[in-house]
């Protein structure tokens, strides 16, 4: 499996992987049939790292060291996160490096982690479940800017993945959709996930998927619906001004997510406040109507994005053949209702909204491998790219919704006599002034001869690859001086920092694997020891004295082995312990079953078929 290309959906709430083989796709599942890995990590102060469900279970017991929704932080700075900070129990800080780059980090214990490092830990868990592939296609929201795409690619590299392609999430969903649907027409992909929203308009014809336009909001998703419920509880229901602790914030967030899911099927939900010590009430009822009033403005924002996407594509809502809904938050009844009303067409909801994006990424992987030749994907760039000119204006070289790969060249000159270099500030966005757009970094062309102002002729080229990642080159025509650079975002890790992180991960790979094994074995041993204690304390089992002695001695041996740091020793002793305990565990189960049946009424036994 290692030579295959895995498709990975690195989500705000959940992450998962999929493979496409011989035209058939399947998501990767664990031994229990689960494919969704919670995008959460928790690092204990002793250095042990928990990922996924294990980390999620620590949200309340260790909220400041448990990191969720890291996708909302990637490629961002603190100013971008002002709306989120009140709802985040862990510590976030930013550092400005000497070269002007802004590094955002989350503090866990006594160490700072970048969003790329946290994302890499999550990707590492996905990679492990997928059989440790080396090559991957990773999805991102269509409206991710260059800095966020670069950061996602960096996270993949830190996780030990060769990221062959960064693909837009709604485009991936369209690929999944196109596998078993008609092969022509205009479709809209409405993608409302945990942290982001995208609307993409595509045309499909004879296996060619062409993105006509995309629009969205990288700060609109299920987290915002959770925040709305949290506000409803604190501000409207309780009218409380008490300062929330990290534990309270984590508890509110967890209960808000649970409430949101209940209200997708029920008309009312009970919001549990047991983790808020300053509150007298323990349960507060929330109705679906209250929830919908609170979140209607959020859903309306998604509809406005759909309108802009249709306008950019030159498509009327009545001309859309199908609306595909993906992303976990698309399950919310109000969302489906408002989408149906806007398009006047019932949207497709048969595709599993949690799995479609990973499946599409896997299909793209099979296309890249050359094993699937009947499909072609033509994607677009979501935001315009340009250069700051004199006075702070933006000269756009590549406009939004341009099909990628793309290249554009524009000629610039100097504004001052005898300049021997030019600093190009590179921006992404749709506004006309630099101050209103996202700064991606700077690029310097130097070393050409001094000349009068306007005499140098500098051709600047922007090249956007199939991943939507930008490279800038410049050449002074008269002197022939030229330079080229892949844009290093103003916020994010440098190439050297990424390499150091990768080298550290390789250097500590054996140690990290050993620590993971120790954690898993100790957890398993703890469960089995508790089971053994219940067995030996059960007087009804009539265990022989020599058998009791055998169990107690094997328990002591296992407990002693847990004090060591040798996974091999613990595993050997644990295997022997489980062999000894198995027959007595069967006795305990039989006894429990007999007790249960003895307490049932005859009619209940009939219902059980006994």
C-alpha positions in Angstrom: 0.0 0.0 0.0 3.0 2.3 0.6 3.4 3.0 -3.2 -0.2 4.2 -3.5 -1.3 7.8 -3.3 -3.6 8.4 -0.3 -6.3 11.1 -0.3 -6.6 13.0 3.0 -9.3 15.3 4.2 -7.6 17.4 6.9 -10.7 18.8 8.5 -11.4 21.3 11.3 -13.4 18.8 13.3 -12.5 15.4 11.8 -9.8 14.1 9.5 -9.8 10.9 7.4 -8.1 9.1 4.5 -9.3 7.2 1.4 -7.8 5.2 -1.5 -8.9 4.8 -5.1 -8.0 1.5 -6.8 -9.1 0.4 -10.2 -11.8 3.0 -10.3 -13.2 2.0 -6.9 -12.8 4.2 -3.8 -13.0 3.4 -0.2 -12.3 5.3 3.0 -9.8 3.9 5.5 -11.5 2.5 8.7 -10.1 1.3 12.0 -10.8 -2.1 13.5 -14.1 -0.8 14.9 -15.3 0.5 11.5 -14.6 4.2 12.3 -13.1 6.4 9.6 -13.3 9.8 11.3 -10.4 10.8 13.5 -11.2 13.9 15.7 -8.8 16.7 14.7 -7.6 17.1 18.3 -4.3 16.5 20.1 -3.6 16.6 23.7 -0.1 16.6 25.2 0.3 15.6 28.8 2.9 17.5 30.8 5.0 14.3 31.0 5.4 14.6 27.2 2.9 11.8 26.2 0.9 12.8 23.0 -2.7 11.8 22.6 -4.5 12.1 19.2 -8.1 11.8 18.0 -10.6 10.2 20.3 -8.1 9.8 23.2 -7.3 13.6 23.0 -11.0 14.5 22.8 -11.7 12.6 26.0 -9.2 14.9 27.8 -10.9 18.1 26.7 -12.4 18.8 30.1 -9.7 17.3 32.4 -6.9 19.1 30.6 -8.4 22.0 28.5 -5.3 24.2 28.3 -3.2 21.4 26.8 -5.9 20.0 24.4 -5.9 21.6 21.0 -8.9 21.5 18.7 -9.9 23.5 15.5 -6.2 24.0 14.7 -7.2 24.4 11.0 -8.7 27.8 11.9 -5.2 28.9 13.0 -3.1 27.7 10.1 -1.6 30.5 8.1 -3.2 33.1 10.4 -2.1 35.7 12.9 -3.8 36.9 16.2 -5.6 39.7 14.5 -7.3 37.2 12.2 -8.5 35.3 15.3 -10.1 38.0 17.3 -13.6 36.5 17.0 -12.4 33.1 18.1 -10.2 33.9 21.1 -13.0 34.1 23.7 -14.0 30.5 22.8 -10.5 28.9 22.9 -9.4 27.5 26.3 -5.7 27.0 25.2 -3.1 29.7 25.0 -2.2 31.3 21.6 0.6 33.7 21.1 2.5 35.2 18.1 6.1 36.1 17.7 7.6 38.4 15.1 10.9 37.1 13.8 13.8 39.3 12.7 12.9 38.9 9.0 9.4 40.2 9.8 7.6 36.9 9.6 4.8 36.3 12.1 4.8 32.9 13.8 1.6 31.9 15.6 2.0 29.2 18.3 -0.1 27.4 20.8 1.4 26.7 24.2 1.2 23.2 25.6 3.0 22.6 28.8 6.3 24.4 28.6 6.6 24.1 24.8 5.2 26.2 21.9 3.8 24.4 18.9 3.0 26.0 15.5 -0.3 25.1 13.8 1.8 23.3 11.2 3.3 21.0 13.9 -0.1 20.3 15.4 -1.6 19.6 12.0 1.3 17.3 11.3 0.6 15.3 14.4 -3.0 14.8 13.2 -1.8 13.9 9.7 0.6 11.5 11.3 -2.3 9.7 12.9 -4.2 9.6 9.6 -1.1 8.3 7.9 -0.6 5.6 10.5 -4.2 4.4 10.1 -3.8 4.5 6.3 -0.9 2.1 6.4 1.9 4.7 6.4 1.8 5.8 2.7 4.5 8.1 1.4 2.5 10.1 -1.1 -0.7 12.1 -0.6 -3.2 14.5 -2.0 -4.5 16.8 0.8 -7.6 18.9 0.6 -8.0 22.5 1.7 -10.9 24.9 1.6 -11.2 26.6 -1.8 -10.9 30.0 -0.2 -7.6 29.2 1.6 -5.1 31.8 0.6 -1.5 31.1 -0.5 -0.2 31.3 3.1 -2.7 28.7 4.3 -2.0 26.4 1.4 1.8 26.7 2.0 1.2 25.9 5.7 -0.9 22.8 4.9 1.8 21.5 2.5 4.4 22.2 5.3 2.3 20.2 7.8 2.3 17.3 5.3 6.0 17.4 4.9 6.6 17.5 8.7 4.3 14.4 8.9 6.6 12.6 6.4 4.3 12.9 3.4 5.2 13.8 -0.1 2.3 16.1 -0.9 1.8 15.7 -4.6 -1.2 18.0 -4.8 -3.2 20.4 -2.7 -6.8 20.2 -4.0 -9.8 22.3 -3.1 -12.4 20.6 -0.9 -15.5 21.3 -3.0 -13.6 20.3 -6.2 -12.7 17.0 -4.4 -16.4 16.6 -3.5 -17.4 17.1 -7.1 -14.9 14.4 -8.2 -16.6 12.0 -5.7 -20.0 13.1 -7.0 -19.0 12.5 -10.6 -18.2 8.9 -10.1 -21.7 7.6 -10.1 -23.7 10.6 -11.4 -24.3 11.9 -14.9 -21.2 13.2 -16.7 -22.5 16.5 -18.0 -24.2 19.6 -16.6 -23.6 22.4 -14.1 -23.3 21.6 -10.5 -22.9 23.7 -7.3 -20.9 22.2 -4.4 -22.1 23.7 -1.1 -19.4 22.7 1.5 -20.1 23.7 5.1 -17.5 22.1 7.4 -16.4 22.6 10.9 -14.4 25.8 10.3 -14.9 27.0 6.7 -17.5 27.4 4.0 -17.0 27.2 0.2 -19.3 27.3 -2.7 -18.0 26.2 -6.1 -19.7 26.2 -9.4 -18.5 23.5 -11.8 -19.3 22.3 -15.3 -18.9 18.6 -16.0 -18.6 17.3 -19.6 -17.3 13.9 -20.7 -15.2 13.4 -17.6 -13.7 16.9 -17.6 -14.4 18.7 -14.3 -13.9 22.5 -14.8 -14.3 24.9 -11.9 -16.1 28.0 -13.2 -15.9 30.0 -9.9 -15.5 29.6 -6.2 -16.4 31.8 -3.3 -16.5 31.3 0.4 -15.4 32.3 3.9 -12.5 30.7 5.7 -14.1 31.8 9.0 -17.5 30.3 8.8 -18.4 26.8 9.8 -19.6 24.5 12.5 -17.5 26.1 15.2 -19.4 29.4 14.6 -22.7 27.5 15.1 -21.2 26.2 18.4 -20.3 29.7 19.4 -23.8 30.9 18.7 -25.2 28.3 21.1 -22.6 29.3 23.7 -23.7 32.9 23.4 -27.3 31.9 23.6 -26.6 30.1 26.9 -24.4 32.7 28.6 -25.9 35.9 27.3 -29.5 35.1 26.7 -30.4 32.3 29.0 -28.2 33.0 32.0 -27.3 36.6 31.4 -24.1 35.8 33.2 -21.1 38.1 33.2 -18.9 35.7 35.2 -15.4 35.1 33.8 -15.1 31.8 32.1 -12.3 29.5 33.1 -10.6 27.2 30.5 -12.5 24.2 31.9 -15.8 26.2 31.5 -15.0 27.2 27.9 -14.1 23.6 27.0 -17.3 22.3 28.7 -19.5 24.9 26.9 -17.9 24.1 23.6 -18.3 20.3 24.0 -22.0 20.7 25.2 -22.7 23.2 22.4 -21.5 20.7 19.7 -23.6 18.0 21.3 -26.7 20.2 21.4 -26.2 21.3 17.8 -26.2 17.6 16.7 -29.3 16.8 18.8 -31.2 19.7 17.3 -30.5 18.4 13.8 -33.0 15.6 14.6 -35.0 16.7 17.6 -37.0 19.8 18.3 -35.5 20.3 21.8 -32.2 19.6 23.6 -31.1 19.7 27.2 -27.9 21.8 27.7 -26.0 20.4 30.6 -24.2 23.0 32.8 -22.7 20.7 35.4 -19.1 21.8 34.6 -20.0 25.5 35.3 -19.6 25.9 39.1 -20.9 29.5 39.2 -24.3 28.5 37.7 -27.2 27.3 39.8 -29.1 25.5 37.1 -27.9 22.2 35.8 -30.0 21.7 32.7 -31.4 24.3 30.3 -33.7 23.5 27.5 -32.9 24.9 24.0 -35.5 24.6 21.2 -34.6 24.2 17.5 -36.5 27.5 16.9 -34.2 29.4 19.3 -31.1 27.8 17.7 -32.3 28.6 14.2 -33.0 32.3 15.1 -29.5 32.5 16.4 -27.7 30.9 13.4 -29.9 32.2 10.6 -27.5 35.1 9.9 -24.6 32.6 9.6 -26.6 30.5 7.0 -27.5 33.7 5.2 -23.8 34.5 4.9 -23.3 31.2 3.0 -26.2 32.0 0.7 -24.5 35.4 -0.1 -21.3 33.5 -1.0 -23.4 31.2 -3.3 -24.8 34.3 -5.1 -21.3 35.7 -5.7 -20.0 32.4 -7.0 -22.9 32.1 -9.4 -22.4 35.7 -10.6 -18.7 35.1 -11.1 -19.5 32.0 -13.1 -22.1 33.7 -15.2 -24.6 31.1 -14.2 -28.2 31.7 -13.0 -29.5 29.6 -10.1 -32.2 28.2 -12.3 -29.5 26.8 -14.7 -27.9 24.7 -12.0 -28.6 21.0 -12.6 -27.6 19.7 -9.1 -26.6 21.0 -5.7 -24.2 18.7 -3.8 -24.0 19.3 0.0 -20.9 18.2 1.9 -19.3 19.0 5.2 -20.8 17.9 8.6 -22.6 21.2 9.2 -24.6 20.7 6.0 -26.7 18.3 8.0 -28.4 21.1 9.9 -32.1 21.3 8.8 -32.1 25.1 8.5 -29.1 24.9 6.2 -30.8 22.4 3.9 -34.0 24.4 4.0 -32.4 27.7 3.1 -30.3 26.2 0.3 -33.3 24.5 -1.2 -35.3 27.8 -1.1 -32.5 29.7 -2.8 -31.9 27.3 -5.6 -35.5 26.2 -5.8 -34.2 22.6 -6.1 -33.8 19.9 -3.6 -30.1 19.4 -2.9 -28.3 16.1 -3.1 -27.7 14.7 0.4 -27.3 11.0 -0.4 -23.5 11.3 -0.5 -22.0 10.9 3.0 -21.0 14.6 3.7 -18.1 13.4 6.0 -16.5 11.1 3.4 -17.0 12.7 0.0 -14.0 15.1 0.2 -11.5 12.3 1.1 -12.9 10.1 -1.6 -12.5 12.9 -4.2 -8.9 13.4 -3.0 -8.2 9.7 -3.5 -9.6 9.9 -7.0 -7.3 12.8 -7.7 -4.5 10.7 -6.4 -5.3 7.9 -8.9 -5.5 10.5 -11.7 -2.0 11.7 -10.7 -0.7 8.2 -10.6 -1.8 7.7 -14.3 -4.0 4.8 -13.4 -7.2 6.7 -14.1 -7.3 8.4 -17.5 -11.0 9.1 -18.0 -11.1 12.1 -15.7 -9.5 15.6 -15.9 -9.7 18.3 -13.3 -9.4 22.0 -14.1 -9.4 24.1 -10.9 -9.3 27.8 -10.2 -7.4 30.2 -8.0 -9.8 31.6 -5.3 -8.3 35.1 -4.7 -6.5 37.6 -6.9 -2.7 38.0 -6.7 -0.9 41.2 -7.2 1.9 43.6 -6.3 1.8 46.9 -4.3 2.5 49.9 -6.4 3.4 53.5 -5.5 0.9 54.9 -3.1 -0.3 51.6 -1.7 -2.5 50.5 -4.6 -2.6 46.9 -5.8 -1.7 45.9 -9.4 -3.4 42.5 -9.9 -1.5 40.1 -12.1 -3.7 37.0 -11.7 -7.4 37.5 -11.1 -9.6 35.2 -9.0 -11.3 32.3 -10.7 -8.5 32.0 -13.2 -7.9 28.4 -14.2 -4.7 26.9 -12.7 -1.9 26.3 -13.5 -1.6 30.0 -14.5 1.1 32.5 -15.4 0.9 36.3 -15.8 3.6 38.9 -16.5 3.6 42.6 -16.0 6.3 45.3 -16.5 7.3 47.6 -13.8 9.9 50.3 -13.3 11.6 52.5 -10.7 10.3 55.7 -9.1 13.6 57.1 -7.9 16.8 57.9 -9.8 19.7 55.5 -9.5 17.9 52.7 -7.8 19.8 49.4 -8.0 17.0 47.2 -6.6 13.2 47.0 -6.2 11.3 45.5 -3.3 8.1 43.9 -4.4 5.4 43.5 -1.7 3.1 40.6 -2.8 -0.6 40.6 -1.8 -3.7 38.4 -2.2 -7.2 39.7 -2.1 -9.9 41.6 -4.0 -9.6 45.1 -2.6 -7.8 47.8 -4.4 -5.5 49.0 -1.6 -2.7 47.0 0.0 -3.9 47.7 3.5 -7.1 45.9 2.8 -5.5 42.7 1.3 -3.5 39.8 2.7 0.3 40.3 2.6 2.0 37.2 1.4 5.6 38.4 1.8 8.2 40.4 -0.1 10.5 39.7 -3.1 13.7 41.6 -3.8 15.3 42.1 -7.2 18.7 43.8 -6.8 22.0 44.3 -8.6 21.0 46.0 -11.7 22.9 49.2 -12.8 21.8 52.6 -11.5 19.6 54.4 -14.0 17.2 57.4 -14.1 13.7 56.8 -12.7 11.5 54.9 -15.1 14.4 53.7 -17.2 14.8 50.2 -15.8 12.3 47.7 -17.4 11.4 44.9 -14.9 9.2 42.1 -16.0 7.5 40.4 -13.0 5.9 37.0 -13.6 3.5 35.2 -11.2 3.3 31.5 -11.7 0.5 29.6 -9.8 1.0 25.8 -9.9 -1.8 23.2 -9.8 -1.8 23.4 -6.0 -2.6 27.1 -6.1 0.9 27.9 -4.7 2.7 31.0 -6.0 6.2 31.5 -7.4 7.4 35.0 -8.4 10.2 35.8 -10.8 11.6 39.1 -12.1 14.0 40.2 -14.8 15.4 43.6 -15.6 15.4 43.7 -19.4 18.3 46.1 -20.0 20.9 44.4 -17.7 19.5 40.8 -17.7 19.6 40.6 -13.9 16.9 38.2 -12.7 15.7 36.3 -9.7 13.0 33.8 -8.7 11.5 32.7 -5.4 8.6 30.6 -4.2 6.8 33.1 -2.0 7.4 32.5 1.7 4.3 33.7 3.5 4.6 36.6 5.9 3.2 34.3 8.6 4.4 30.8 8.8 7.5 28.6 9.1 10.7 29.1 7.1 12.1 26.4 4.9 14.9 25.8 7.5 12.5 25.6 10.3 10.4 23.0 8.5 13.6 21.0 7.7 14.6 21.1 11.3 11.2 19.9 12.5 11.4 17.0 9.9 14.9 16.1 11.0 13.8 16.1 14.7 10.9 13.9 13.9 13.2 11.4 12.2 15.8 11.6 15.0 13.2 10.9 17.6 11.1 8.4 15.5 12.1 5.3 17.5 11.7 7.1 20.8 8.3 8.5 19.8 7.1 5.0 18.6 8.3 3.5 21.9 6.4 6.2 23.9 3.2 5.5 21.9 3.5 1.7 22.5 4.0 2.4 26.3 0.9 4.5 26.4 -1.2 2.0 24.6 0.1 -1.0 26.6 -0.4 0.8 29.9 -3.9 1.8 29.0 -4.7 -1.8 28.1 -3.1 -3.2 31.2 -5.1 -0.7 33.4 -8.4 -1.9 31.9 -7.4 -5.6 32.4 -6.2 -5.0 35.9 -9.5 -3.3 36.9 -11.4 -6.3 35.3 -9.2 -8.7 37.4 -10.0 -6.8 40.6 -13.7 -7.1 40.0 -13.3 -10.8 39.3 -11.4 -11.6 42.5 -13.8 -9.5 44.6 -16.8 -11.4 43.3 -17.6 -14.0 46.0 -20.2 -15.7 43.7 -17.6 -17.0 41.4 -16.2 -19.6 43.9 -12.6 -19.3 42.5 -10.3 -22.0 43.9 -7.6 -20.8 46.3 -4.7 -21.8 44.0 -6.4 -20.0 41.1 -6.9 -16.9 43.2 -3.3 -17.0 44.1 -2.3 -17.4 40.4 -4.4 -14.3 39.4 -3.1 -12.2 42.3 0.5 -13.1 41.5 0.1 -12.4 37.8 -1.5 -9.0 38.7 1.5 -8.1 40.8 3.8 -9.1 38.0 1.9 -7.0 35.5 1.8 -4.0 37.9 5.6 -4.2 38.4 6.2 -4.4 34.6 4.3 -1.1 34.2 7.0 0.7 36.2 9.5 -0.2 33.5 9.9 1.6 30.1 10.3 -1.5 28.0 7.3 -2.1 25.7 8.5 -5.6 24.9 8.6 -6.7 28.5 5.2 -5.2 29.3 3.6 -6.8 26.2 5.0 -10.3 27.1 3.7 -10.1 30.6 0.4 -8.6 29.5 -0.1 -11.5 27.0 0.5 -14.0 29.8 -1.8 -12.2 32.1 -4.6 -12.1 29.6 -4.2 -15.9 29.0 -4.5 -16.6 32.7 -7.5 -14.2 33.1 -9.5 -15.3 30.1 -11.3 -18.4 31.6 -12.2 -16.4 34.8 -13.5 -13.6 32.7 -15.7 -16.1 30.9 -16.9 -17.3 34.3 -17.7 -13.7 35.4 -19.6 -13.1 32.1 -21.7 -16.3 32.5 -22.5 -15.4 36.1 -23.6 -11.9 35.1 -25.8 -13.3 32.4 -27.5 -15.7 34.8 -28.1 -13.0 37.3 -29.6 -10.8 34.6 -31.9 -13.5 33.3 -33.0 -14.5 36.8 -34.2 -10.9 37.4 -36.3 -10.8 34.2 -40.1 -11.4 34.1 -41.4 -14.2 31.9 -42.8 -11.8 29.3 -39.4 -10.0 29.1 -37.7 -13.4 28.4 -40.2 -14.1 25.6 -39.3 -10.7 24.1 -35.6 -11.9 24.2 -36.6 -15.1 22.5 -35.7 -17.3 25.5 
